[in-house]
Amino acid sequence: MNEIVNFLIENPDVLEKVVNGQASLLGVDVDDVLGVVEGILGTGSLKNFYWY
């Protein structure tokens, strides 16, 4: 799970696609995906991503 979180943080374009339903995380339960996305967005790690 840590590898998935790190990948999404390093690749915000992929995170955006996951959030918009244009991509999925194969082998990851929907509840886990929601938790990861909410966790990343809640940390402010991608704060600048949304202001570009």
ROLO-29439 format. One record per residue (C-alpha): residue number from 0; residue in three letters; x, y, z. Coordinates in pm, whole numbers, plus 50000, padded with zeros to 5 digits. Example, Ala and Ser with C-alpha at 12.3 -4.5 7.8 and 13.67 -1.06 7.14 Angstrom:
[dofi 0; "Ala"; [51230; 49550; 50780]]
[dofi 1; "Ser"; [51367; 49894; 50714]]
***
This chain:
[dofi 0; "Met"; [50000; 50000; 50000]]
[dofi 1; "Asn"; [50290; 50235; 50073]]
[dofi 2; "Glu"; [50415; 50190; 49718]]
[dofi 3; "Ile"; [50072; 50285; 49580]]
[dofi 4; "Val"; [50054; 50596; 49797]]
[dofi 5; "Asn"; [50406; 50703; 49700]]
[dofi 6; "Phe"; [50331; 50646; 49331]]
[dofi 7; "Leu"; [50015; 50856; 49346]]
[dofi 8; "Ile"; [50191; 51137; 49530]]
[dofi 9; "Glu"; [50471; 51138; 49274]]
[dofi 10; "Asn"; [50224; 51118; 48983]]
[dofi 11; "Pro"; [49937; 51357; 49056]]
[dofi 12; "Asp"; [49805; 51316; 48700]]
[dofi 13; "Val"; [49736; 50949; 48776]]
[dofi 14; "Leu"; [49570; 51043; 49105]]
[dofi 15; "Glu"; [49345; 51285; 48919]]
[dofi 16; "Lys"; [49245; 51006; 48678]]
[dofi 17; "Val"; [49166; 50772; 48969]]
[dofi 18; "Val"; [48955; 51041; 49137]]
[dofi 19; "Asn"; [48770; 51112; 48809]]
[dofi 20; "Gly"; [48709; 50742; 48743]]
[dofi 21; "Gln"; [48932; 50739; 48434]]
[dofi 22; "Ala"; [49177; 50494; 48593]]
[dofi 23; "Ser"; [49160; 50227; 48859]]
[dofi 24; "Leu"; [49402; 50060; 49095]]
[dofi 25; "Leu"; [49386; 49692; 49001]]
[dofi 26; "Gly"; [49385; 49456; 49294]]
[dofi 27; "Val"; [49297; 49729; 49545]]
[dofi 28; "Asp"; [48958; 49720; 49717]]
[dofi 29; "Val"; [48732; 50019; 49648]]
[dofi 30; "Asp"; [48724; 50112; 50016]]
[dofi 31; "Asp"; [49105; 50110; 50024]]
[dofi 32; "Val"; [49121; 50330; 49712]]
[dofi 33; "Leu"; [48884; 50580; 49870]]
[dofi 34; "Gly"; [49089; 50579; 50189]]
[dofi 35; "Val"; [49414; 50634; 49999]]
[dofi 36; "Val"; [49269; 50919; 49791]]
[dofi 37; "Glu"; [49112; 51087; 50093]]
[dofi 38; "Gly"; [49434; 51042; 50289]]
[dofi 39; "Ile"; [49648; 51199; 50018]]
[dofi 40; "Leu"; [49412; 51487; 49953]]
[dofi 41; "Gly"; [49364; 51545; 50325]]
[dofi 42; "Thr"; [49737; 51578; 50396]]
[dofi 43; "Gly"; [49781; 51880; 50175]]
[dofi 44; "Ser"; [50054; 51698; 49985]]
[dofi 45; "Leu"; [49885; 51790; 49661]]
[dofi 46; "Lys"; [49774; 52138; 49761]]
[dofi 47; "Asn"; [49980; 52297; 49485]]
[dofi 48; "Phe"; [49848; 52049; 49232]]
[dofi 49; "Tyr"; [49503; 52202; 49249]]
[dofi 50; "Trp"; [49625; 52558; 49217]]
[dofi 51; "Tyr"; [49811; 52524; 48886]]
***
